[in-house]
Amino acid sequence: MNIFRLAADLLHLGSIIILLLKIRQTGSCAGISFKTQALYLLVFVTRYLDLFFRFISIYNSLMKLFFIGTAGYIAYLMQVKHRPTYDASLDTFRAEFLVLGAALCALAFPDGWNLVDVLWSFSIYLEAVAILPQLFQMTRTGEAENITSHYVFALGAYRALYLVNWIYRYYNEGHVDIIAWVAGGVQTLLYADFFYIYFTRVLKGKHFKLPV
């Protein structure tokens, strides 16, 4: 494992910890898109099916279990424990279209033709766009709590570092993964405007607010 992938994994872990701390400390899910969280749960469940039949390392297995477990826990917090604080009227992005699009891409351009490979491809395509309901909700409200902004930034930075990891692996190992490269590139581009606002406002101590 190279330093770029390790840093990316730590940012991914950090993003989830930030979100969980926000919910637990405030007792509220305000500003968080349940649709994005449900999409991430679907991403992890379909990607990590190999937990049942392939062992790579303890680190790898623990990370997969952590992502599935925390995604399920966040869904529980939003839909059961803190459900009154979740405003579904703001979370209106048509996430079903993202699932359908990812499924069609996985069937048309899979990593392989067995079920596990198709589902892995589906998870890659879906993860590329899973943040859209959250970004759309932030656009609708025009602003967000800074801690929510930190969560979204950590997610975007994790994907950007994975791009660097893939470039590093290509030049040092000859590793090629077109599906992951394209999906990761699309996902990073989706964060472009958010990154600009984050660096120009949030890091300067200002409240996250979209320009009008």
C-alpha positions in Angstrom: 0.0 0.0 0.0 1.4 3.4 -1.0 1.1 6.6 1.0 -1.6 8.1 -1.2 -4.0 5.2 -0.7 -3.3 5.2 3.0 -4.0 8.9 3.2 -7.2 8.4 1.1 -8.4 5.6 3.4 -7.8 7.7 6.5 -9.7 10.6 5.0 -12.6 8.3 4.2 -12.6 7.0 7.8 -12.4 10.6 9.0 -15.4 11.7 6.9 -17.5 9.1 8.5 -16.3 9.9 12.0 -17.0 13.6 11.4 -20.6 12.8 10.3 -21.2 10.4 13.3 -19.8 13.0 15.7 -22.0 15.7 14.2 -25.2 13.5 14.7 -24.3 12.3 18.2 -23.2 15.7 19.5 -26.1 17.7 18.1 -28.7 14.9 18.3 -29.8 16.0 14.9 -29.6 14.9 11.2 -30.4 18.4 9.9 -28.5 19.2 6.7 -27.7 15.6 5.9 -29.1 13.8 2.9 -30.5 10.4 3.8 -30.5 9.5 0.1 -26.8 10.0 -0.1 -26.3 7.9 3.0 -28.6 5.1 1.6 -26.6 5.2 -1.7 -23.4 4.7 0.2 -24.8 1.8 2.1 -25.8 0.2 -1.2 -22.3 0.9 -2.6 -20.6 -0.9 0.3 -22.9 -3.8 0.4 -22.6 -4.6 -3.3 -18.8 -3.9 -3.4 -17.7 -6.0 -0.4 -19.4 -9.3 -1.2 -15.9 -10.8 -1.4 -15.8 -10.7 2.4 -17.7 -14.0 2.3 -15.2 -15.9 0.1 -11.9 -14.0 -0.2 -9.4 -12.9 2.4 -6.8 -10.3 1.5 -5.7 -8.9 4.8 -7.0 -8.1 8.3 -6.7 -4.4 7.4 -8.8 -4.9 4.3 -11.5 -6.9 6.0 -11.7 -4.5 9.0 -12.1 -1.5 6.6 -14.9 -3.2 4.7 -16.7 -4.2 7.8 -16.3 -0.6 9.2 -17.8 1.0 6.1 -20.7 -1.4 5.9 -21.4 -1.2 9.6 -21.2 2.6 9.9 -23.3 3.2 6.8 -26.0 1.0 8.3 -25.7 2.8 11.6 -26.0 6.2 10.0 -29.1 5.0 8.2 -30.5 3.8 11.5 -29.8 7.1 13.2 -31.5 9.1 10.4 -34.5 6.9 10.0 -35.2 5.7 13.6 -33.4 7.4 16.5 -33.2 11.0 15.1 -35.9 10.7 12.4 -37.8 13.9 13.6 -34.7 16.0 12.8 -34.4 14.8 9.2 -36.2 17.1 6.7 -37.2 14.9 3.7 -38.7 18.0 2.0 -35.2 19.2 1.3 -33.8 15.8 0.3 -35.6 15.7 -3.1 -33.0 14.6 -5.6 -34.3 11.6 -7.7 -31.7 9.1 -6.4 -33.5 6.2 -8.2 -32.2 7.6 -11.5 -28.6 7.3 -10.1 -29.2 3.7 -9.2 -30.7 2.9 -12.6 -27.9 4.7 -14.4 -25.2 2.8 -12.4 -27.0 -0.5 -13.0 -27.1 0.1 -16.8 -23.4 1.1 -16.9 -22.5 -2.0 -14.9 -24.4 -4.2 -17.3 -22.9 -2.4 -20.4 -19.4 -2.0 -19.1 -18.7 -4.5 -16.3 -15.3 -5.5 -14.9 -16.3 -9.1 -15.6 -19.3 -11.1 -16.5 -20.0 -12.9 -13.2 -22.4 -11.6 -10.6 -19.8 -10.4 -8.2 -17.9 -8.4 -10.9 -21.1 -6.8 -12.2 -22.1 -5.8 -8.7 -18.5 -4.4 -8.0 -18.8 -2.4 -11.2 -22.2 -1.2 -10.1 -20.8 0.0 -6.8 -18.0 1.9 -8.6 -20.4 3.7 -10.9 -22.9 4.5 -8.1 -20.2 5.8 -5.7 -19.2 8.3 -8.4 -22.6 10.0 -8.2 -23.7 9.1 -4.6 -22.8 12.6 -3.3 -25.2 14.3 -5.7 -28.3 14.3 -3.4 -26.2 15.9 -0.6 -24.8 18.5 -2.9 -28.2 19.2 -4.3 -29.7 19.6 -0.8 -26.9 22.1 0.1 -27.7 24.0 -3.1 -31.4 24.1 -2.3 -30.8 25.5 1.2 -27.9 27.8 0.0 -25.8 26.9 3.0 -24.7 24.2 5.4 -23.2 23.8 8.9 -19.4 23.9 8.6 -19.1 20.4 10.2 -21.3 19.1 7.3 -18.9 20.9 4.9 -15.9 19.2 6.6 -17.6 15.9 6.0 -18.2 16.5 2.3 -14.7 17.9 1.9 -13.1 14.8 3.4 -15.1 12.6 1.1 -14.1 14.6 -2.0 -10.4 14.7 -0.9 -10.5 10.9 -0.4 -11.6 10.4 -4.0 -9.0 12.9 -5.3 -6.2 11.1 -3.4 -7.4 7.8 -4.9 -6.8 9.3 -8.4 -3.3 10.1 -7.3 -2.9 6.6 -6.0 -4.0 5.2 -9.4 -1.5 7.4 -11.2 1.2 6.2 -8.8 0.3 2.6 -9.3 0.2 2.9 -13.0 3.8 4.3 -13.2 5.2 2.0 -10.5 3.2 -1.2 -11.0 1.7 -0.9 -14.5 -1.7 -1.2 -12.8 -4.7 -0.3 -15.0 -8.3 0.0 -14.0 -10.3 2.0 -16.5 -13.7 1.7 -14.7 -12.3 3.0 -11.4 -10.3 5.7 -13.2 -13.2 7.1 -15.1 -15.7 6.9 -12.2 -13.2 8.4 -9.8 -12.5 11.3 -12.2 -16.2 12.0 -12.7 -16.7 11.9 -8.9 -13.8 14.3 -8.2 -15.1 16.8 -10.9 -18.5 16.8 -9.1 -16.7 18.3 -6.1 -15.0 21.1 -8.0 -17.3 23.9 -7.1 -17.6 22.7 -3.5 -13.8 22.6 -3.1 -13.6 26.2 -4.3 -16.2 27.4 -1.8 -14.7 25.3 1.0 -11.2 26.8 0.5 -12.4 30.4 0.0 -14.9 30.4 2.9 -14.9 27.6 5.4 -11.1 27.5 5.9 -11.2 31.2 6.5 -13.6 30.8 9.3 -16.7 31.8 7.4 -20.0 29.9 7.3 -20.4 27.7 4.2 -22.7 29.5 1.9 -23.3 29.1 -1.8 -23.0 32.2 -4.0 -26.2 33.8 -5.3 
